[in-house]
Amino acid sequence: MFEHFFQCPYCWEEVSMLLDPSISRQTYVEDCEVCCNPIELTPHFEESELVSFNAQSIEQ
């Protein structure tokens, strides 16, 4: 696990989340630690290196 920093798509604050590089492609939802809105996270790893990351708001 390692910490990754990014900008929340709702409140635009910099937040961090722990990512698990043992799974190469994943999509999951976590709440922003600042505004508590749900963020869909899509990290992609190759050989335990983060090669792409997307954080987007969830349509409600």
Phi and psi in degrees as GROMACS dihedral restraints (atoms count N, CA, C in turn):
[ dihedral_restraints ]
;  ai    aj    ak    al  type     phi  dphi    fc
    3     4     5     6     1  -144.8    20    10
    4     5     6     7     1   156.3    20    10
    6     7     8     9     1   -85.4    20    10
    7     8     9    10     1   132.8    20    10
    9    10    11    12     1  -124.4    20    10
   10    11    12    13     1   132.0    20    10
   12    13    14    15     1  -101.9    20    10
   13    14    15    16     1   139.9    20    10
   15    16    17    18     1  -157.8    20    10
   16    17    18    19     1   172.3    20    10
   18    19    20    21     1   -97.2    20    10
   19    20    21    22     1   130.7    20    10
   21    22    23    24     1   -65.5    20    10
   22    23    24    25     1   133.8    20    10
   24    25    26    27     1   -74.6    20    10
   25    26    27    28     1    -5.0    20    10
   27    28    29    30     1  -102.2    20    10
   28    29    30    31     1   -57.8    20    10
   30    31    32    33     1  -100.7    20    10
   31    32    33    34     1    -7.6    20    10
   33    34    35    36     1    66.8    20    10
   34    35    36    37     1    10.5    20    10
   36    37    38    39     1   -78.4    20    10
   37    38    39    40     1   151.1    20    10
   39    40    41    42     1   -77.3    20    10
   40    41    42    43     1   126.5    20    10
   42    43    44    45     1  -127.4    20    10
   43    44    45    46     1   166.7    20    10
   45    46    47    48     1  -131.7    20    10
   46    47    48    49     1   150.2    20    10
   48    49    50    51     1  -142.0    20    10
   49    50    51    52     1   153.3    20    10
   51    52    53    54     1   -85.8    20    10
   52    53    54    55     1   130.2    20    10
   54    55    56    57     1  -113.1    20    10
   55    56    57    58     1   145.6    20    10
   57    58    59    60     1  -105.0    20    10
   58    59    60    61     1   106.8    20    10
   60    61    62    63     1   -75.9    20    10
   61    62    63    64     1    -1.7    20    10
   63    64    65    66     1   -74.2    20    10
   64    65    66    67     1   -14.5    20    10
   66    67    68    69     1  -114.0    20    10
   67    68    69    70     1   118.0    20    10
   69    70    71    72     1   -66.2    20    10
   70    71    72    73     1   -43.5    20    10
   72    73    74    75     1  -126.3    20    10
   73    74    75    76     1   131.0    20    10
   75    76    77    78     1  -151.4    20    10
   76    77    78    79     1   153.9    20    10
   78    79    80    81     1  -139.5    20    10
   79    80    81    82     1   129.1    20    10
   81    82    83    84     1  -156.0    20    10
   82    83    84    85     1   170.6    20    10
   84    85    86    87     1  -116.9    20    10
   85    86    87    88     1   132.7    20    10
   87    88    89    90     1  -135.6    20    10
   88    89    90    91     1   151.4    20    10
   90    91    92    93     1   -83.4    20    10
   91    92    93    94     1   143.6    20    10
   93    94    95    96     1   -62.6    20    10
   94    95    96    97     1   135.3    20    10
   96    97    98    99     1   -73.3    20    10
   97    98    99   100     1   -11.5    20    10
   99   100   101   102     1   -98.2    20    10
  100   101   102   103     1   -57.0    20    10
  102   103   104   105     1  -103.5    20    10
  103   104   105   106     1    -7.0    20    10
  105   106   107   108     1    69.4    20    10
  106   107   108   109     1    11.5    20    10
  108   109   110   111     1   -79.1    20    10
  109   110   111   112     1   150.7    20    10
  111   112   113   114     1   -76.4    20    10
  112   113   114   115     1   134.1    20    10
  114   115   116   117     1  -120.1    20    10
  115   116   117   118     1   130.0    20    10
  117   118   119   120     1   -86.3    20    10
  118   119   120   121     1   118.9    20    10
  120   121   122   123     1  -105.7    20    10
  121   122   123   124     1   134.5    20    10
  123   124   125   126     1  -133.8    20    10
  124   125   126   127     1    85.4    20    10
  126   127   128   129     1   -87.9    20    10
  127   128   129   130     1   149.7    20    10
  129   130   131   132     1  -131.5    20    10
  130   131   132   133     1   126.0    20    10
  132   133   134   135     1  -115.1    20    10
  133   134   135   136     1   146.4    20    10
  135   136   137   138     1  -132.3    20    10
  136   137   138   139     1   122.0    20    10
  138   139   140   141     1    51.0    20    10
  139   140   141   142     1    46.3    20    10
  141   142   143   144     1    65.5    20    10
  142   143   144   145     1    13.3    20    10
  144   145   146   147     1  -107.2    20    10
  145   146   147   148     1   133.2    20    10
  147   148   149   150     1   -72.1    20    10
  148   149   150   151     1   117.9    20    10
  150   151   152   153     1  -106.7    20    10
  151   152   153   154     1   -22.3    20    10
  153   154   155   156     1  -155.1    20    10
  154   155   156   157     1   154.8    20    10
  156   157   158   159     1  -151.6    20    10
  157   158   159   160     1   133.0    20    10
  159   160   161   162     1  -132.4    20    10
  160   161   162   163     1   135.3    20    10
  162   163   164   165     1  -128.3    20    10
  163   164   165   166     1   118.6    20    10
  165   166   167   168     1  -134.4    20    10
  166   167   168   169     1   156.3    20    10
  168   169   170   171     1   -71.3    20    10
  169   170   171   172     1   158.2    20    10
  171   172   173   174     1  -105.1    20    10
  172   173   174   175     1   126.2    20    10
  174   175   176   177     1   -63.2    20    10
  175   176   177   178     1   129.9    20    10
